Amino acid sequence: MKKIIFLLLTFAVGFYKNVQALDSSRVSFRSTAYMICDDQNNAYPTYFIQYGFRDAFFLNVAKEYNTNWDDYHLISFEESPFPEEIQYLTPSNIYFSDSDYRRWAHRLLWEKLYPEMTFKYCIKNLESELNYQKYKEKIYDIYDGPEFIKKTVYQNPGELYEYTDEYLSFFEIDASEELQAFIENNSLKVVGDKGAHQLILKRREPTPAYTNNLYTDGTNYLLHYPSTRAKEYILNVVVGQKNLKLAISDERLKKLSDVCIKVNEEQYCSNEEGLINYQTFEESINIEMEGNLDYEDLAKEITINNQETIQITLKDRIIANEDQEVKIDETPLEKEEPIIDEPIIEKNEIVVVNPDDVEEEKQVIIEVKDTLVGSVVIIFLLGLGFALLKKI
């Protein structure tokens, strides 16, 4: 029984190893004349390698490589020091017919994996360098996806819109939800009903039966590039939505920041520019504000039409009170008897004493100061005067 189990395990391990091993009989290779140098002028060999008529590239930078292909076996990217992202840079369906694309691809992979290093072709050739830079730009433009996917696009219901990209022919539509969409040459055409939708593009796979595989002998790493790795590129399409700016100001047209109002029963507050950015699929919006200590309550429905900015003017409560009419009581007053005031002796006033019995020439003029002592003196003098008159 133990022998049977041992044989089964040996068979299973051998079968797994054979499945995971690189089949050297399907490998063809040759060294190329174009070596890659670093900024220290160290030269590294490059190979033209095909496995099953599909290209393969060494990912590690080395001055010598093991070309005994029976030593290589399949591993996952998780087991390697390399990111899966490099599979998206595959050039096989872009420059497959160009005889130079293999050495371009080799350098591109190294520049991606070793950004701290500077690479160049050891044989200096201006034309060759310019061609490489054009290739690199094109590969990354395709890798990044069409420019129009980088922002949300807005459409009117039922209208056909067209979006173009130089490399759109390398993509296909993977999903379009309720949109009607198709690619024609380098143009994506889209039409749809009201709502927010997503349209998903991905790189075309000319040979979907193949997969990208990574092989290693424990030191060297060989990436087999038979197909394009599928990557999603999402285009957000909004049909029938209006993007509004609600400009909040007072009656003096002063922009009001941090003022909160309800738009379709949801609370929004204005920014430092007095604006509220609002999006809607509806033809009108309801504006409400109540309980603000500075401004009067507001409730109104606004039809949007083709407006992009809607002015909302708040009425100041203080201004409203100042504008109210002041009522004057015009009831006639009752007629009152005139009041005759007694003469008031001002301070420092001259008092004239002129008794009837005194000769006209003998008038006595006394200056009196408005003090307590002055009052006593006046009384004393008056008494003395009356006494003298009696004796005469």
Buried (B, 14 or more C-beta within 10 A) or exposed (E): EEEEEEEEEEEEEEEEEEEEBBEEEEBEBEEBEBBBBBEEEEEBBBBBBBBEEBBBBBBBBEEEBBBEBEBBBBBEBEEBEBEEEBBBBBBBBBBEEEEEBBBBBBBBBBBBBBEEEEBBBBEEEEEBEEBBEEBBEBBEBBBEBBEEBEEEBBBEEEEEBEBEBEBBEBBBBBEBEEBEBEBEEBEBBBBBEBBBBEBBBBBBBEEEEBEBBBBBBEEBBBBBBBBBBBBEBEBEBBBBBBEBBBBBBBEEEEBBEEBEBBBEEEEBEBEEEBBBEBEBEEEEBEBBBEEBEEBEEBEEEBEBEEEEEBEBBBEBEEEEEEEEEEEEEEEEEEEEEEEEEEEEEEEEEEEEEEEEEBEEEEEEEBEBEEEEEEEEBBEEBEEEBEEEEEEE
